[in-house]
Amino acid sequence: MAADLGFDPALPALPAAVHPAEAGALFAAHGHEVGELRRQDTKYLPLTRCVSSYAVTVAGRDGQALQTVAAVVVTPEGASLRFPDDDPALPGLPEALDPGRMLARLSATLAPGERVLGGAAVPVRYKFGARCTVRYDLRTTAGARTLYGKLVSGGWGARLGILAALRAGSDADPAMPEILPVLADWPDLHLLVQPAAAQATELNERAFDPAVPVAVRDGWLAAAGCHLAALHACRLPGAPLPLAAADLDELRACAAPMGQAAAALARRYQSLIGLLEQRAAAEPPEPEVTSHGAFRTDQLLLAGERQVMIDLDTACRAEPARDLGNLLAYLDWKAIRRPALAPLAERAGRVLLDAYAGARPAPSASRLAVQRATSLAKIAGRRYRSLTVAEWPLVPSLLDAATVLATT
């Protein structure tokens, strides 16, 4: 089972970071009785370090199941465990995962007179040293409530102003998607709390369900295109947005993990990066707008008559083609992973782009192709940085698609 990870002689314990059985054995060796173990994130740096973050259910001191997070850290010295109290970048994590300690804080986010009677804290997504999302399923004096807590390294700082400005823009412009309010922010925990979108489902689930009538799916996707156009048109003069991350830098960083595991494929990847560098030097990006920063169909929730846009901690300034190219690249990736959905994915991209173009000028075909290719290259590189071994056979298809776009 560990044979597919034997490519890094400096990290012989690498299987402990990736394979559930190996990771579970590491927990057991440290005296922890493990129930469910789900890998949520991996960052691999060849010959140096690999960190995998897990959501884990362990037996507590009272015999009750405890839902928590942990990280397996592999270095040349071997594998070790890190629990919430050993993540220095997220000092509030132990308290945020303890519903008892959070009762008073969470009660303060509710309506006057309402208080929390009890509940559970469920880790949804954890990245060691970076962030954690926690779902709070609460019993209150007014009934059941669900809230989401988000911890980030360094705290939220200026991001609070950006979220507030986006929320105000959503309230003022019906073309904007709904933006969830921030109910509370606790700088000492690096934590903010937002409500769950009531009775919401992911657009990504429903828009590719063949059982849903085509006209209904098209309506949702057209609305999504209009919402993205409105976001791009939104001005936030009182909340300065950062520039988008340097995408080519990420591609270069991803080349090392791929090179360690698949040298021939990495040479193709380096050639693709070279093509994208040439395009970047030859044609400047179009004027920047307010950008989601990581736009995909799973960043929108269907909630009644409105769509809710989530994960806006990535909001930034970028050319419009960056969001749209990322969307199209992830639709390409969906078609590669699930060929039966390829016609639905192709139609989804066309409907969303047409709706966007009906609301504001669309980016040029050239810029859209470059950004789509860049996002496809990021998806490819991340398969190796995250050691998502089961998806490695699909990476050549990603590189083929990106290369065609980069030479368009």
FENLINPE-V467222 format. One line per field, one symbol per residue. ss: DSSP state (@ for helix, = for strand, . for the rest). phi: phi as a letter, one per 30 degrees, with the letter a starting at -180 (. if undefined). A space follows every 10 residues. Layout:
ss=???
phi=???
This chain:
ss=..@@@..... ....@@@@.@ @@@@@@@@@. ...======= =====...== =========. ....====== =====..=== ===@@@.... ..@@@@..@@ @@@@@@@... .....===== =======... ========== ..======== ==......@@ @@@@@@@@@@ @@.....==. .=====.... =====..... ==@@@@.... ...@@@@@@@ @@@@@@@@@@ @@@....... ..=...@@@@ @@@@@@@@@@ @.@@@@@@@@ @@@@@@@@@@ @@.....=== =.....@@@= ===..====. .@@@.====@ @@@@@@@@@@ @@@@@@@.@@ @@@@@@@@@@ @@@@@@@@@. ....@@@@@@ @@@@@@@@@@ @@@@@...@@ @@@@@@@@@@ @@@@@@..
phi=.cddcddcdd bddeeddcde dddddddddc icdccdbbdc abbcceibab bccbcbcbdd dciddccbba bcccbedkcb cbcedbcddb dddeddccdd dcedddeddc deidbdcllb ccdcabbeib aacbcccccb dckdbbbbcb cbeiichddd dddddddddd ddbdddddcd dcdabcedci bbbbddddhc bdeddddbcd ddeedddddd dddddddded ddddcbdcbe cddddddddd ddddddeddd cadddddddd ddeddddddd ddbdddedbd cdjadbddcb ccbidccccb hddceacade ddddddeddd dedddddbed cedddddedd dddddeddca eddddddddd dddddddded dddddchded cedcdeddde dddeddcd
